Amino acid sequence: MKIVQSTCNYCALDCNMDFYVENDRIVKVLPTKGYPVNDGFCCIKGLSLDKQQTVVKSSPLPKIRQADGQMKEVSWEEGFSHVADKLKELQAKYGQESVAGISTGQLTVEEFALFGHVMRNYLKTNVDGNTRLCMATAVVAHKQSYGFDAPGYTLKDLELSDTIIFVGANPVVAHPILWKRVKMNQDPDRKVIVIDPRKSETAMNADYWYPVRGKGDLVLFYTLANVLIEKGYIDSSYIEAHTEKFEEFKEFVKKFTLEEALENTGLSGGQILELAELIHRGKRVSFWWTMGVNQGYEAVRTAQAIINLALMTGNIGRPGTGANSITGQCNAMGSRAYSNTAVFYGGGDFTNPARRARIAEVLGVDESRLAENPLLPTIRLLRESTRAESRASGSSVPIPATAGLTTRHLPGR
Ligand code: SF4
């Protein structure tokens, strides 16, 4: 029986699995031993991959629909030429931006690079990552806080942290291998804290659960920041050396008081004080969030508020610490690192010469080949295509000018 090592793509952990293949069918799946992410472990979703009776073919040929409606198998060369000709034909007929691409977090980095390169730099049109639809908020928070988009952690940090704070994350169910790292943490003082309106499976297994009210998380983090500052539970030398505009931030959070906490967050002043003490007593505090924040109310600000807590207490840049956004798909970060996110190049500004030079170097092309301007994000791409479709069909149904949600800003922001 042949063993093919590959990955489970059901979640962001990207566990490595040994697929046992017989007569082109997967008959058994076992988690790969010795692989650094899952080392012989996986969850039931990965173990069930053999239940799909998947047929494995090393290189299926592409198929092209013929004039009579039938599909015909062709060589890869013919398949590539056909797609290239069609794309060029569309651009010649309807304009350069009539063709656009959206990539997915299931691709490998090399596939991202090639796809983005062809769309951006050869077809000179728009491409965006599907990060836009799940955690673009974390992307923007990273960019605004650090200047580039990337969470700086490894799974090992879960084993080294003595105060692990999950916000809007349920790793027991959604990222089980990550939760296993929490269980591997041998620190006798280790505390797991969950901030989540729901009593999730992770909350049930935590040492502390703070059932913040829906939409109350941002105010909770500002209130926490205010309490930490008032009590002197901050790392002044870290703030001085590595941050900007702390005095403005300090002034801003003054209005978020314990007295008003219950009304704004659903948590009592005493609970928030307890949380502040836990953060203060922790020597290696780590914050972990996922879609409960990224797809939540005022998500960019909330992610930034979490990052600010890590920065102001010096819980960043050391093993077992960090403000750590957990991605939803196995290679969402690959898309962002290479730069299939429409408005960035290599996780940073489009105009940043260092990032442009690096992208050109990685691709092995001259910098003049690179796209010059930020591209359209997915939502605008879809809106534009709907407008075009509406125009083409002569529909008189008005398409709204904005398809986005509106947000109610906090007073004074
Ligand atoms: S933890 Fe995620 S990647 Fe690993 S087996 Fe389960 S679903 Fe698949």
Residues whose N, C-alpha, C, O or C-beta is under 5 A from the ligand:
A	BS01	SF4	C8 Y10 C11 L13 D14 C15 C42 C43 K45 G46 P176 I177
